[in-house]
Structures are given as C-alpha cells and as structure tokens.
Amino acid sequence: MTDFAELNLAAPILRALADEKYTVPTPIQAQAIPHALAGRDILGLAQTGTGKTAAFALPILHRLADAGRRPDPKTCRALILSPTRELASQIAESFRAYGRHQHMSIATVFGGVSFRPQAERLKRGVDILVATPGRLIDHLDQGTLILDKVEILVLDEADQMLDMGFVHAIRRIAKVLPKKRQSLFFSATMPRAIGQLAGELLHEPVEVAVTPVASTVKKIDQQVIFVETARKRHVLVELLREEGSGRTLIFTRTKHGANHVAEHLEANGIPAGAIHGNKSQGQRERALAGFRDGSVKVLVATDIAARGIDVDDVTHVINFDLPNVAESYVHRIGRTARAGASGIAISFCDGEERPFLRAIESLIREKIATTDRRLPPGSPMPRPAVSERPAQPHPKGRSNRQPPRGPGKSAEFRGDGAGAAAGPRAHAPGKRPQPAGRGAAPHANGPAAAAQKPARFNRQKPGSSPR
Ligand code: AMP
C-alpha cells in the first residue's frame, strides 16, 4: 500500500488526510480499512500510536457519507465506545479533523460534565457519537438516547474497558444495538476475556494485528534506578533538575501518590500537573493542555488516567512506582518514542518492587540496564537521542503531533507491512475468533526476538501480585 488513494476513500476524506500531511497509511490502516469499507467486522490488535483511530474513523466517515442518510432524533449512526473521557475527546477530535470536508455531526458523551447539555445535543440526533460506557448507560436509562439506529459500533481499547470494569455496561449496551450492524473491535492486548467478548459482539471478523516496528522499539532507552522509597522523591527532583529533561510523564501507582509527587515537585520549584481519576474534568483538561502546550513540562499520572493521552514528544517516562501488572510497563513506556522520536524510560525500584521488575523483564524478555544514582549530584539526566521532530503546534490544535517526516519516520509509517505482525485473516463462517495476534507479541518495546512469543498474554492475575 503506497498511498491513501489506493484505499478508495471518498475525495473529501483524502483532502482531509492531505491537510493532515498523512501520506501513507500505517500498517493497521492498510490492513483494516479495505475490510472495514467492505462492511466486515474487525478484530484489531493494535496499541495507541499505531494509527488505529484513523483505521476505524476513515471507513466510518466514508460509509456514513455513502449512505447519505441523516440521523433520527435521539439516535446516532456510529457509536464509538472508549474507556476514558480523554480518549473519547481525542477520538472525537480525530473524527472532526478527518471529516472536516464533510457535513457529519459528531458529539461526545462522558461523565464528569453536566448531563443536560449532552441530552440537548442528542435530541437532534448525531452521525457519530463517542462515549464512555457509564454515561452512555445514563442516557439510555433517561431515554435521552436510543441505540436502535446504530449502523457501526466501535469498541476502542477493549482491554482497558475490561480492566476498568465496564464489561457489564458493554453487554447491556450491546443488547439494545441492532443485530444487523458492523462492529470494529480494537484492543492492545488479547487476553481470554477479550477474545470472549469479541466473540459475543463480532460476526465473522477479519483479524488484523500490528506491532510497532523494531526501530521504534530500539529508540526507547530503558533504565532502572534502585532506590529506597524514602529517597524516590529526592532522586526525582535531582533527575528533573538536571539538564536535558524535556516533556516528562511520571507514573505513580495511586492517585494519592500522583498528588504527593506533583506537590513535592511544585514545592521544589518544578511546575508539575497531576492527572488521575479523582480530578475533575476541568482539572484534567487544564493539566493536559499545559502539558501539550509545553507550559508544564512534567505531568504525573496514574495508569488509567494516562491511557489514551496522545501527546507526542514525550522525551522521558519515569516510573516513580513500578506497575504491579507487567503489561502496564509496556503501555507506560510506549508514551515516549512515539512516531519515530526517541525517548528514555527510567524506572525507580525499591526493595519491595523487585518482583515487579523481574515480571517486567520476563515479559519484555530483556534485562533493563541499571543506572547508579549515587552519581555525583549534577550528573546529567540521560538525554534522548536527537529528536527528529521539533515541537510545533499541531494543525488540529490538539497537540504538537506531526506527521512523520524524514527517513526514520517514513520507515515507521511505511505501509508495506514492516510493522505488521500478522496480516488480515478471515474467520471461517461460524468459527469463533481465537485471541488475535497469538504469537504476534504486539508489545511495544521488546527486542525483535520478543516479538516471536506471545509474552503479553501472560497477564498477571489479580491477586497473584507479588506484593
Ligand atoms: P493513534 O494510534 O490513532 O493514536 O495515532 C497515533 C498518531 O499517528 C496520531 O498522532 C495520528 O495523528 C498519527 N497518524 C495516524 N495515521 C497516520 C498516517 N497515516 N500518517 C502519519 N501520521 C499518522
């Protein structure tokens, strides 16, 4: 696949892609779009950063425009379910950007903001509705939304939805959807529970799976610093004060932890925002906006809040606490080195966290290098290799993401399947989908060899945590 024109997308969509300066489809787009345009259900194994939003947004915009209908009052024609409000907003922005030359109505529905304006908006009906499951159910219960006209359903970040306990909400929503519909299902991982849910929602899906190319993988310089808990904040301040820190995302395991770290940094003269589930929508948006526009270089986040944050040019990811689920590590460090840039991931590890570190190293099949923090004060923070992408405002105004440019990026976004772990596979009619990507090891950071084994399906069960 060399360019978007070969995908037979409608002219207004091609114009929008040209505005975005997208030249070639990413592997997930090249694989998924033809099947989605043909009306097939899709089971996609792809992480954020692979271009999966456009992989479902472009065919939806094409198909809805083709049908030429308008939405009935209180209904939507395409329903996109997202685990978090941040991701829902970003998906809606992507639809607006890719659909800017069409007349599609796009709305979002999520918690943390007033219900009434959403209900008012739904009264007229919308073409594309992006929603989090909880608030969507509220609208169904209040009768402000009816889902019997949905033509296309998208479940994005399905694994995260399950982690967040949305499985019952999803099943309830599925019950009131028309049986005859197209369903597109995306997940970064494919544990058994996801395969099962996909089996319930999808009809003879085509499976597509991609893993970021090895060049991206190599661009994350991973390090671990063994430091006792009491000294973590001190070491963090030292690290951040040192020259070379760019846009830094810090992960803590708890919401309180995130607050404490952000407060400690502020107290030490390092402006920092915090983003987690206890923050109001307004607070989250302000923190994200500051991080995006560069006025706040440091953002402290919990895993769930950070999921779906789409900010490019994150130069450093710091795991203030190691995650107790090894896969979260892969998600966290995937926040840096996006779209061809390089990045550094530094993890603090205290004595009690060593079992987590071992679990991570076994998942990624790689030993993470140790950095000695008894270095003399003032030793420079490791710098990422020269970024190929200077920070510039994004044309959509949502971040400074840019289309890949230069040889590094064109390699990454090469649509020749270089990043594809597995090509599309159609299911035999009536056959239940197997967990996608079996053997595809779609994780973001393992060495190429790691990509041979389905390491990320070895999810740690709740309760089996070493702590
Ligand atoms: P996503 O995985 O949907 O979060 O997309 C990751 C990033 O890639 C976003 O910043 C998109 O704007 C960008 N992107 C998506 N598709 C393309 C493409 N074909 N060419 C260049 N950039 C893209």
Residues whose N, C-alpha, C, O or C-beta is under 5 A from the ligand:
A	BS01	AMP	Y22 T23 V24 P25 T26 Q47 T48 G49 T50 G51 K52 T53 A54 R401 Q402 P403 P404 F413
